[in-house]
């Protein structure tokens, strides 16, 4: 297994979710465990519903702020 950080973007938020990539000899490798895939879905769903407090329990969450043209 290899540690990796997946980014989930929803609206004005982006979350960094730590996952383990599973390495095998199969052609579809590397892949995520079911638990990691569900955690990504939970974070995305929480952010979509505006439940940032729940998303913060599962990931590092940041608010995106646009920068005006200079």
N, C-alpha and C positions, 0 to 999 in steps of 0.2 A: 504494500500500500504506500501511496505517496500523498503527503499532505498538499492541499491545494486550496485556494480561496476563490470561490465563485461570487460574481457580482449579480445582484438582483436589483433592477431598477423599476420603480413604480412611481409615476408622477414626479413629485419634487424630491423623492427619497431614493437613496441607493444603500444597499446593505451588503456587507462583506460576510459571507457565510463560509466557515471553514469546513471542508469536506475531505474525505479520503478517496483518492482515485485507486481503484482496484486494477492491478496489472495482471493480465493472464496472457496465454498464448492464443486466445481466441481472437478472431478478426474484429470483434466489436470493442475490444479493450482499448484504452482504459474506460472503466465505467464506474458509476456511483452505486453505493449500497442503497437498498430500499429506504432505510432510515434517513440517509443523507438527502435523497431525492424528495422525501416527504418534508424534511425540514426546509428545503428550498421552497417547496410549494406553500408551506405554512407561513414563511416569511413574506413571500409575494402576496398571499391572500391577506395577511394582517396589514401590510402597507396599503393594499388596494382599499381595504375597509377603513383606513385611517387609524388603525389600532397600533400605533407606534410603540406603545408601552409593551405590548406582547412581542413585537418584532425584536425589540432591544434585548429580550431575554434569550433569543436564539442567534442573534447576529450583532455585528457592529453597524449601526445605522447612522447615516449622514443625510443632511438636508442639502440639496443642490441649490446654489444661488447663482443666477445669471449675472454675468459681468457686462456692463454697458460698454458699447464700442467707444474706443478712445479717439 
